[in-house]
Structures are given as C-alpha cells and as structure tokens.
Amino acid sequence: MPQNRSFKLKRPQKKVDSGKSVEEIIRELKAAGQNTNNNYRQRSLQIHGLICAKCGREFDEKNKNLLTVHHKDGNHDNNPADGSNWENLCAYCHDDEHTRGLLGDYLGGR
C-alpha cells in the first residue's frame, strides 16, 4: 500500500540577468575554483619544495604534477599562509595516507 508523503515546494528564486551565457558563467566559476586550488598548491610547493615529505622522492618542473598537497588535518578549507596544514606528497604516498585508516578499520573489524 503506498505511503502518504508530503513534499515541500520551494519558491522559485529570483534570477539576475547578467547578460552572460551559461557557458560564460560556468567558465568563470571553473576558473575561480582553479585559482583557489592553485594558490595553495603553488604556495605549498614554494614553501616545502618539490620533494615528497614521506618517501623523499624529488621532483622537477617536468613531473611536479605528480606531487600533491595533503592537508594534515583533512580540512581542505584550512589553508594557512604559512603552510602549516600542508605537506607535499607524491601521488603514491598521498593515496597510501588516505587508505591507511581504511585498512586499519578493516583489520580491526570496524
């Protein structure tokens, strides 16, 4: 037997006509997101250098895309200018860092 469910309807939000196409707005939003990510990434690379903090592998301009920024506290919005919440990790060590807890939980029966 079907259940009665009540749904609240949202009022339509007023839209501001900026004169921009949807494609232009999407392009601007993507560019803004990339700039934010690149700002802390570039800052971390400058502060900590092109080296993995875990395995010590060194990188150069050609392969620095394999070097990632790990947020120590797990909060991607916590980006202090001094870089105290970041460490540069190679893609392999970064993956290991994030799967380590999963493995512990699995082995611990959680």
C-alpha positions in Angstrom: 0.0 0.0 0.0 1.5 3.4 -1.0 2.5 5.7 1.8 1.4 9.3 2.0 4.4 11.6 1.7 4.4 15.3 1.9 6.8 17.4 -0.1 7.6 21.0 0.5 7.8 23.0 -2.7 10.5 25.6 -2.9 9.6 29.0 -4.2 11.5 29.8 -7.3 14.5 32.0 -6.7 14.8 35.3 -8.5 17.4 35.1 -11.2 19.7 38.0 -12.0 20.1 38.6 -15.7 23.8 39.4 -16.1 23.7 39.2 -19.8 26.2 36.3 -19.8 25.6 33.0 -21.3 25.5 29.8 -19.2 28.8 28.8 -20.8 30.5 32.0 -19.8 29.2 31.7 -16.2 30.4 28.1 -16.0 33.8 29.0 -17.4 34.2 31.8 -14.8 33.2 29.5 -11.9 35.7 26.9 -13.0 38.5 29.5 -13.4 37.7 30.8 -9.9 37.9 27.3 -8.4 41.2 26.5 -10.2 42.7 29.7 -9.0 41.8 28.9 -5.4 43.3 25.4 -5.7 46.4 26.6 -7.5 47.0 29.3 -4.9 47.5 26.9 -2.0 49.2 24.3 -4.2 51.7 26.8 -5.6 52.3 28.2 -2.2 52.9 24.8 -0.7 55.3 23.9 -3.5 57.2 27.2 -2.8 57.3 26.6 0.9 58.1 22.9 1.1 59.9 22.4 -2.2 59.5 19.8 -4.9 60.0 16.8 -2.7 57.7 14.2 -1.2 57.6 14.6 2.6 57.0 10.9 3.1 59.3 9.0 0.7 61.7 11.8 -0.1 61.4 11.5 -3.9 62.5 14.7 -5.7 60.5 16.3 -8.5 61.3 18.9 -11.1 59.2 21.2 -13.3 58.5 18.4 -15.8 56.9 16.0 -13.3 55.7 18.2 -10.5 52.2 17.3 -11.5 52.8 14.0 -9.6 53.3 15.9 -6.4 50.2 16.6 -4.5 49.3 18.7 -1.4 48.0 16.8 1.6 46.0 18.6 4.3 47.3 17.3 7.6 44.0 17.9 9.4 41.9 16.7 6.5 40.2 20.1 6.1 40.7 21.3 2.6 39.4 24.7 3.6 42.1 25.1 6.2 44.8 26.8 4.2 47.0 28.9 6.4 49.5 31.1 4.6 52.5 29.6 6.5 51.7 26.2 5.1 51.5 24.5 8.5 48.5 22.4 7.4 50.1 21.2 4.2 52.7 18.6 3.2 53.7 17.8 -0.3 53.2 14.1 -1.1 53.8 12.1 -4.3 50.6 10.6 -5.7 51.6 7.2 -4.3 52.2 8.4 -0.7 49.1 10.5 -0.8 47.0 7.5 -1.8 48.7 5.5 1.0 48.0 8.2 3.5 44.2 8.2 2.7 43.8 4.4 2.6 45.8 3.7 5.8 42.8 4.4 8.0 40.6 2.2 5.9 43.0 -0.7 6.2 43.2 -0.2 9.9 39.5 -0.2 10.3 39.2 -3.4 8.2 41.8 -5.2 10.1 40.4 -4.0 13.4 36.9 -5.3 12.5 35.3 -1.9 12.5 
